Amino acid sequence: MAEIITDRELRHSIETTISHSQYFLFVVSPYIDLDEDLKKAFSHIKPDVVKTIVYRESDNSNINSGISKDSRLFFKSLPNIELVAVKNLHAKFFMNESYTVISTMNLTSSSNHNYEIGVEIENEKEYEMFKGCSDYLIHDILDSEDSDISKERLKNIIPKQLFVLDYNSYEVKINGTPIDLKKFESFHKYCNTKHGYCIRCESTKIDFYPNRPLCPKCFSEWSKYKNSNYDEKHCHRCGRETTTSINDPLCTDCSDVYEFEIEREWKKMSKK
């Protein structure tokens, strides 16, 4: 769930988003003047992570706009760095593959003394908000006449699309978009699971299909109350004894494997 954060907590969240980047990092800040803590955060990033720094293009009317000379030199010492100047930039947000922080705070040491507020987003749980920020950055800011990045450079920094699976007995969404249930069911032909386990009685006389994880007898019992969050006893995929529910029928390990298998089949379908 998106969370409001302020002042020191906001600064900490921005530093953590930077330092914990595993696949990509976007920093969008009109004014950049790094202190030692911010430099440490950038230094913690793995060398192969693509780091895109978007700042306000300097102009003669405002000598304070843009990026400081020291910060520019520091960034150029890092591998896989892209510096992008944008006219009229006023937006401020910080994004890696897991979190997005929308902020009033610039990436400067002087911001430590200001009253600042922001919103921290967990990308998978708030996929629509993350996608909105990502699309705005790529299509409205970077791919505009005000940006100095070329089309070729832009292609190189666009991150891999997240795969987010959200399902229940009535609807399935992939990356926030509903998909046809019959098409989704067809993915299960290629899952490495021959049958499912009833999450209530552990019966194996049902197909593996997390949208319907109860055997007919237990489903009939469940239908009397229809509480989708009621605690059940077994994982639908491996049968292990663990707390599950209609809305969450897989243990953590099986959930990871299941999402990997569905993503694999979804990618195959997308290429057709």
N, C-alpha and C positions, 0 to 999 in steps of 0.2 A: 504494500500500500504506500502511495506517495506520502512523504512526511515533510512538514514545515520545519526548517532549521534556521538558526540565526547566529550571527557574530562568530565567536570562537568555534562553535560546533560546525558552522558552515565552512569556515576555513579548514578545519580538520577533515571534513567530508571531501572537499576539493582535493586536498593533499593525498588522501587515501585513494580517491578515484584515479589520480595521476599515477601514484606509485604502484597500485595493484593492477594496472593494465596488463593483460596477457596477450591480446591479439591486435588491438588498435586503440588509439587515443585521439580524441578531438578536443582541443582547447580553443574556445571562442571567447576572446577577451579583447576589447578595443585597446586597452592600455596594459602593457606588460613591463614590469620592472621587478625581476626576481630577487628575493632575499635568499639566504643560505638554506632555510628550511625547504623552500620551493625547489631549489637546485638539487637538494638531496632527494626529494620526491621523484624528480625526473631521472636522477642517476640510478634509482632502484629499478627502472623499467628494463626488461630484457632487450638486448640489442636488436632483435628481429622484429620488435613491435613497431609498426608504422605510427609515427607521432606527427599529427597535423596541427600546426599552430596558426590560428586565424586571428589577425589583429587589424586595427584601423590604419588605413593608409595615411601617412603623414602629409600635411599640407602647410603652406607658408603662413596660413592664418592662425595656426595653433601648433606651437613648437612642442607642446606636451603630448600630442597625439602619437599613437603608434607604439613601437617597441623600443626600449632603451638599447643603447649601443652594447652595454655589458651583457644584457640578456640575449641579444642577437648573436654575439660571439659565443656565449655558452651553448645556445641551441645548435650552432653550427659545429660544435665539438661532438655532438651526439650522432649516432648512426640512424638511418631511416627517418630523417626529419624533413618535414615539408613546411615552409613558411609561406603563408598566403596573406597578402595585404588586400583589404576590402574597403572601398570608399564608403563613408557614412555608416560604418559598423557601430551599432550600439548594443546589440544582443550580447549576452554573457551566459555561456553554459559549457559544461565539461562532461565528456561522454567517453566511457569505455564499453567493452562488450557486456558488462554486468550492470553498471549503474550510470545514471545521468543526473547531473546536478544543474538545475536552472537557478541562476543567481543574480543578485544585484552587484555582486563583488567582482571587481577587476582583479587580475593576477598581479597585484602590486603589494609591496610591504606596507604602504600607507593605508591600504584597505583594512589592516588589522585594527585601526583606531576608529573606524566608521561603524555606524549602525547598519547592518546588512541583513538581508533575509533571502532565503532560497527554498527550493523544493528538491528533495532527493527522491529519485525514482529507481525502483528495482526493475530493470528492463523486461525480464520475463513476466513478472506479475502485472506490470503496467505497460504491456506491449504497445497498445495504441498510442500512449503518450510518448514512449520511446521512438516509435515509428514516425510520429508527428514531428518530433525534434530532428530526427535524422533526415527526413524528407525536406524539412525547411532549410537545414544546413546545406544539403547537397544541391537541391533544385533552386532554392530561392536566393541563397547567399553565394555559394561557391560557383554555381553555374549561371552567373549573372554578368552583366557588363561592368559592374563595379568591382569584380574580383580579378586579380591578376594571374589566376591559375589557368593553364591551358586545358583543353579537353583531354589531351593525352595524360597529363599529370593527374587530372581529376579521376580518370579511370583507375589509376594505380592506387588511389587512397580510399576508394569506396569499399567499406567493410563487407564481409560476407554476411548475408541475411541470416538473422537468427531463425532457428526452427522452434516454434512454440506450439505445442499441442494442447488443446483444451477440449475435453469431451465429457459428455454425459449421455444418458439413455435417449435423449431427444435430439441432440445436436453435436456436431464436431466442428471445431475451428482449427485451422492451421495458419499460423501467423495472423490471427485475428479475422480470417476470412472463412465463412462457413463452406464446407465441402459436402458433396452428395454422400449420404450415408451408405448407399450401395457401393459406391466407389471406395469409400473408407473400409468397408467390410472386405473388399477384394484384397486389400493390403495384407490381411491376416493369412492368406494362403501361403505367404512367404515368410511368416514368422516361424521361428524355430521352436514352436510349441504345438504339440499334437492335440492336447485337450486342456480344458481349464479346471480349476477347483472351485467348488461352491464356497464362497467366503463365509458361509454360516455353518454348513455341515461337513465340508471337505469332500463332498461327492465329486467324482471325476467324470460323471456322466453328462457333462456339458461341454460345449465348445469353448475354446479360449476367445473371449471377446469382452474386454473390460467394460463396455457399455451395458452388458448384461451378465453380471458376475454371480447370480444366484441360480440354483437349480429350480425347476418348476415348483417343487414342493415348498422350498424355502421362500421362493418369490410369492407364492400364495399367502404364506404367513406374513411376509413383509408388507404385502398390499393392504393388510388390515389397518396399518398406521401410516405407511408410506413416508417414513423418516429416512431420508437419503443419507443423513449423517449418523445414523444409529451404529454403534460400535459392533462390528462383526469380528470373526476369530481367525481368519486365514487369508493368505495372499492368493489371489485368483490365478496367478501364473505358476508359482512354485509350491503352493499348499502349505508353506511354512506358517506356524502359529504366530500371529502378530495382529495388532489392532488395525482393522481396515473398515471400510464402509462402502456403500453404493457409490458415493462420490469419490472415494479414494481406495480402490480395490487392490492396489499393488503395494508390496513392500518397496522400500527405497531402491534396493538393488534391481528388482524386476522392472520398476518404473523407468530406470535409466536404460536398461536393455530394450524395453518395449519402445521407448521414444526413439532410440537409435534405429531399430528395425523399421518403424513407421517412416522416419526421416529418409531412410535408404529407399524405400518403395515410393515415397512421395517425390524424391528427386528423379527417379526413373520415369515416373509418370510425367513430370514437368518437362522432361527432355523430348517427349514424343510430340 
